[in-house]
Amino acid sequence: MQRSTFLKLRVSPDEAERFNARATALGVSVSQMIRDTALHGAVYVTLERAQAGYEFRRLGAMLKHLYPARDIRWTSEDRKKWWALIQELRERADSLEETTSGGKGRAAERAHAG
């Protein structure tokens, strides 16, 4: 659908900053965020972010099972780095999934982002 009509919206500089920050966090334009909120009561984002979150979570789960628990060649520092990587993957997955669906594991069709 071609969008060619403009609406004017007057906001304070603080509100404009908040609009921009929220749209950026959701991965959509300010226009899309306002349009979805006004017309549908929620912002919808594409599934790519939800799918990426799911894949990060899967990767972390697979790597967790490869941890060499009894390998004496691994130093304490190596083990800390390993678990830091697993934690980083989990945090990124949480962030992506929460942005798209309001919670973990709810990626289906268009995802609601609040």
C-alpha positions, 0 to 999 in steps of 0.5 A: 500500500502506498502511503502518500498522506502526511499527518502532523504530530506535535511533541516535545523534544523529550517525547521525540527522543523517547519515540526515536529510542523506542522505535530503534529498540523495536527495529522499526521506524517511528512512523511504523511504530506510531501507525501500528500503535494507533491502528492496532494497539501494538507494534508488530515487527518481522520474525527475523528478530524472533528467529534470530533469538531462537537461533542464539538460544539453540546455539547456546544450548548446543555449545553447553553440551560440548563443554569439556568438563573433565578435560584437564587442559582447560584452565580456570580462565578458559572455563570462565570465558566459555560460560561467559560466551554461553551467558552472552548468547542467552542474553542476546536471545532474551533481548531479541525474543522479548523485543519481538514477542513480549517473552521467550519462545512466542515467535509466530506469524507477526510478533507483538512487541508492545 
